[in-house]
């Protein structure tokens, strides 16, 4: 048992409202929590600000896309034809659903903004296998296996594939930085007239 002299030696030489403070060591559990918060504070910006972690904007966008997809699910089946895909490509809420799918499955080959990486540029209006918006849906559904494009029809339903096609259609005319050079054939700018005799495709690289 410690003597009164030893106890007095542990008391700090100051007082506040009659309270005197002992110079005791902090509990081990408190010290561990303190150091854990410091380590976490260092890891947080490395992951979320400079690393691969989602930003606040990314998380908000994902939540909005999830809410939009829930709304779309209540609409029932969507017919993947030209007018439908064009209309959906101009609907901001429904485009968010397609964008979430695109970033999860397509960005690795076509780039986050659609400018092309291993796969072709999706933004320049020059296409290899597409003559109409409906063809976008077909390419996504059936793939282009010889060129390394997988068929997503076995993973997603028609409504999801149509929303993804609508997002890809919405990329037309955008200009992401570092985009690949055009590959394929130039198509007319009016999506709604694709496939009609009145709007033949412009000549381009075969």
LINHUNOR-V754815 format. One record per run of one state. SS is the DSSP state (h for helix, s for strand, l for the rest). FROM is the first residue (numbers start at 1). TO is the last residue. If there is no record, write none. Layout:
ss: (SS & SS)
from: (FROM & FROM)
to: (TO & TO)
This chain:
ss: (l & h & s & l & s & l & h & l & h & l & h & l & h & l & h & l & s & l & h & l & s & h & l & s & l & h & l & h & l & s & l & h & l)
from: (1 & 4 & 11 & 17 & 19 & 23 & 28 & 49 & 56 & 74 & 82 & 90 & 92 & 106 & 107 & 111 & 126 & 128 & 133 & 143 & 144 & 145 & 148 & 149 & 150 & 152 & 155 & 158 & 171 & 185 & 187 & 191 & 194)
to: (3 & 10 & 16 & 18 & 22 & 27 & 48 & 55 & 73 & 81 & 89 & 91 & 105 & 106 & 110 & 125 & 127 & 132 & 142 & 143 & 144 & 147 & 148 & 149 & 151 & 154 & 157 & 170 & 184 & 186 & 190 & 193 & 206)
